[in-house]
Amino acid sequence: MKLSVIITTYNSPKWLEKVLWGYSTQLHRDFEIIIGDDGSSDETRNLLDRVREETGMTIKHIWQHDKGFRKCRILNKSILAVDSEYVVFSDGDCIPRPDFLAIHVQEAEPGYYLSGGYHKLPMSTSETISKEDILSGRCFNLKWLKAHGLKSSLKNSKLTTTAFTAKILNLLTPTVCNFKGSNGSAWLKDIIAVNGFDERMPWGGLDREFGVRLINSGIKAKHVRYNAIVIHLDHKRGYKDPAIMSENKQLRIRNQLDKVIRTDFGITQLAASETKTTA
């Protein structure tokens, strides 16, 4: 099955390069990458040109002018560039384990979306990880990570879970199966049916609201929390605003209670000619 992987980014080429090296190691090879770029400088474009040449991966660059945090708009523009039936969503700070896309393919089912998570790393570990650490896969090794700054935690068990145990834990976990923009996937037809992401929403719960509308449309949620693994590189969140997060939450709750399926502020309001693509 061919996949389209949408990865969002903004002026973070150092982290994005590490993420792209992660995709170059994927066991599942039939995929395209769509970089949803919320207004980065030419440094990001130059990086993508170089990595595309070095890896042979299909990388589309969807860019928009920097007019503040507009993640939902760049996500919708990226969806318009999808060339497959199934879409995996992640972020430019999440390095995928080599089996990441294979797990999404294995677990994909009609009528479902998949919800994963990420394993957060401290800044010291994030900075230490090199291209060779990614290509060799050792950056996913718990012993290696702990030797390079990761603290002991029960959450670390995700990195050592077997396929059988992961299946059991995905069924038993009490964690709510919300849609995760850092590690989630859905069928393109289902994404189009709910009109994509609501562009009224800045940072804070925009992916969860999208998942609410998918569920309202009859799609069920399925965990891949313990088997579709990405490690999250640390960074500052200067765009975090409690007031905006509260407004987003209220919108999500209203849509959940009112059983809203489609947003009027999604994909259909975009003209395809607005996208700026470099193949």
Secondary structure, 3 states (H helix, E strand, C coil): CCEEEEEEECCCHHHHHHHHHHHHCCCCCCEEEEEEECCCCHHHHHHHHHHHHHHCCCEEEEECCCCCCCHHHHHHHHHHCCCCCEEEEEECCEEECCCHHHHHHHHCCCCEEEECCCEECCHHHHHHCCHHHHHHCHHHCHHHHHHCCCCCCHHHHHHHCCHHHHHHHHHHCCCCCCCCCCEEEEEHHHHHHCCCCCCCCCCCCHHHHHHHHHHHCCCEEEECCCCCCEEECCCCCCCCCHHHHHHHHHHHHHHHHCCCCCCCCCHHHCCHHHCCCCC
